[in-house]
């Protein structure tokens, strides 16, 4: 009983929180429809010789500080030409010399740095581009050359950057989103038109695009969806019908501009589209 009283009277031990020498950092980037996240601890140069010294050549490096750097892909991606399944991986770098290095994706994300690192759990290794860069005191990750279906992952520290391209598949996920959204709102002509226009811009899934745009026109025919259908038919080399539809779209656009009261916000873009329509008719006349 006495012992219990003593234990109960002992004050709780407070957790001491202090700044870390290599603070935690995160960076994320959406490429196409795929989110990519990197979580790491960022060391500083602090006057030290980094490459070939603090980070020896020929040895696996944690690509940061403290626990393993982690990278997460929301969907399957292609890194340096190799397919990587969706999921989270430990990220390591193997610098060979001052000009060459490889990036390593490993399944074990619970290591402290490289302690207990097991190459048998590597998903793959791929060479990365090593380039000179402006001095960076703090190690940092980032994304450059971000495009609709690709980006470059950059690790920069001191006067060097390690870069690798990442590619994503956009169309399958976009089509799935289109089917889901249009099933939920089957009478929304604007949604149907925007979905069809995306497929036209991607020059893909023509039959689905035709189904969507025909449904939109049946609900509310206007210059926007008529113009989208014209472009779709032109992609199928049906230039005569595409020209007819474009002329009809231009007539509908002129009416929308003159309409009173002012047309809704989703039908006010005709003046900016008219030159594109006229140019398309001239080009399609030559092709038909």
N, C-alpha and C positions, 0 to 999 in steps of 0.2 A: 504493500500500500504506500509506504514511504517512497519507494523507488518510483512508483507511478506518479507520485506527486512531484518528484524532482524532474522527471522527464517532461511532465506536462508544463512545468514552470519554465523550461528552457526556451529561450526566444528562438523564433524561426530564423534560419540562416538566410540572409538576403542574397539575391543573385547580383553579382557585380557586373555591370555592363559598361564596357569601355570601348573606345574607338579601336578598330582593327587596323593593323599595319597594312594589310591588303584587303580593303573593304569589298563587301559583296556587291556585285553589279549584275544587271540583267539587260538584255537587249532583245527586242522582238521585231519581226518584220512579216507582213503578209505579202506573199508572192502569189499572184493570181487569186486563188481562193484558199491557199494553204498558209497557215501560220507557222512560223519558225521561231523558236525561243532559245536563247543561249544564257545560261546562268554560270557565273564565274566569280572568282576573287581576283582583284586587280592589284598586282604588286607594282612598286615604283622602281625606277632605275637606281636612285639614291647614290649616284656616283660610281656604281659598280660596272665592271666589264660584264656584259650580258652574254653575247653569242660566243660559244666556244669556251666559256668560263663558268659563269653562273648557270647557264644552260649549255651543258657539254654537247659536242657533236657525237653522233652515233648512239645516243641514249634517249629513251622515251621520256618526254617532258610532259608535265601535267597541263601545259598550255594555260597557265594561270598560277594561282597560289592556293594553299590550304587544300580543301577537299577537291575531288575531281571536277573539272569543268564539265558541264552537262549541256547537251543540245537536244531539243525535242522537235520532232516533225509531226504536224497534225495529220498529214497524209503521206503516202509513199512519195518519195522524191528520187531524183537521180543526181548523184554527187560525183563530179569528175568522171562521168560516163558510166557509173555503177549505180544500180538500183538499191535504194535503202528503204526498207519497210517503215511505215509510220511507227512512232514510238520515241522513247528517250534513250540516249546513249551517253557514255562517257567519251569525252573528246580529248585526244592526246595528239602531240606533234612529235615527230622524229626528225630533227634537223641532222642532215648528213654532213653538210659543210656550209660554208657561207652563202652558197647559191642554190642548194637543193634541200628539199625536205618532203616528208610525207605526212598526211593527216590520217589519224587512226580513229575509227569508231568502235567502241567496245561496249559489250552488253552490261558490264558490271559498273553501276553508277554510284556504289556505296563506298568507294575507296577514299582514303586520305592521300591525295596526290597520286603518286605511283606506287605507294606501299601495297603490296599484294596484287599488283597488276599482273594479269594472266593473259598472254598473247593468244591463248587458245580460245578466249572469249571475244576476240576481235571479230567484228562483222566484216570489215575490209580495211585495207590501206590503199591510199591513192596519192600520187604525187601532187604537190601544190606549187603554185607560182610564188617565188621568193623575189621581192623587189626592194630597192632602196626607198626610203620614205623620210619625210621630215621628222625631226626628233620628237618623240612622245615619251614624257616622263612616266606616265601611267599606262600600263597595258590596257588595251581596249579592243573590243569586238565591235564590228559594224557591218552594214550591208551597203554595197555599191552596185551600180549598173542594174538597178531594179527595173525589170520589164514585166509585161503581162504574164509571162510564163517562166521567168528566170531571174536570178540575182547572183551576186558574188558575195560570199562570206569572207570578211577580212579580219585577220588578227594582226594588230600593229603594236609594236613595242620598240623602244629605243629608236633605231633608225632602219627598221626592217618591217615589212608586211608579208604575211603568208595569206594567199588568196586561193579560193577554190570556187568554181561555178556550181550553182545548185539549180536544177530544173524541176518544174512541177507540171503535172497534167491538169489543165484547167477545164477542158471541154466536158469530160465525163461528169465532174462535179457540178458544172454549170447546167448541164442538161438535166441532171437530177433535181437541181434547185428549180429549174423552169417547170418541170413536170409537177413538182410539189406545189409551187405557188399558183400555177394556172388551174390545178385541180381544186385548190382551196377557193379561188376567185374566178370561176369559169365565165362570168359575165362582165368582167372588168376589161373593156376594150383596150385601155391604155396599157395595162399589164401585159395583155396578149401581144400587143404591137411591139412593146419594148423587148419582150422575149424573142419574138420573131426577128426583130432588127439585130439583136445580138448574134443570132445564128447566121444572119445574112452577112454581118461584118466578119464573122469567123469563117464564112464560106463552108458551112458544115450543116449536117442534119437538115437537108433541103426539104424532105417530106414533112418533118415535124414543123419546120418553119412555115411551110405552105398551109398546113392544118391550122396553125395558130393564127396566121394572118387572115385566112378566110373566115375564121370565127370572129375575129375582131371587126372585120368589114361588115359581117352580117349583123353585128350588134350596133355599130355606128360607123358608117362610111365617112371618111374625111381625107384630107390631103396627106396626112401623115401615114396612115396605114396603106393608102393606095400607092404612095411613093415607095414604101417598104416592099410591097408586093411587086412593083415594077422592077426594083433592083434584084429581087429574088429570081424573077423570070429571066432577067438578063444574064444572071449567072448560069441559067440552064439553056442559054443561047436562044431564048425565045424573044428576040429583039423586037419583032413587029408588035407583039402584044405589050411588051415592056414600054415601047414608045407611046402606044395608045393609053396605057395606064398613067404614064407620066404626064401626058397632056391633060388627062382627066384630073390628076392630082393638082396640076397648076390651076385649073378652073376652080376646083374646090378651095384652093388656097386663096385665090383672088376673092372669092365670096367670103371666106373667113376674115380677110383683112377689112372688107367693107361692112361686115356684119355689125349690127347695132341691136343690143348693147355689145360691148367689147367681147370677143370670143374668150373662152376660158383659157387659163394660163398654159394648159397643155396643147393649145392650138394657136399659139402666137408666133411660132418660129418660121412661118412661111417666107417672109422677106429674106431671111438669111439662107433658106434652102433653095429659093427660086433660081439663082445662078447655077447651082449644082445640077438642078433638074434640066435646065436648058443645055448645059454642056453634055449631060448624059444623052439627051435626045440626039444631039449632033453626032456624038461618037457612035451611038447604036445604029444610026442611019447608015453609016459607012460599013458596019459589020453585018447588017441584015442581008 
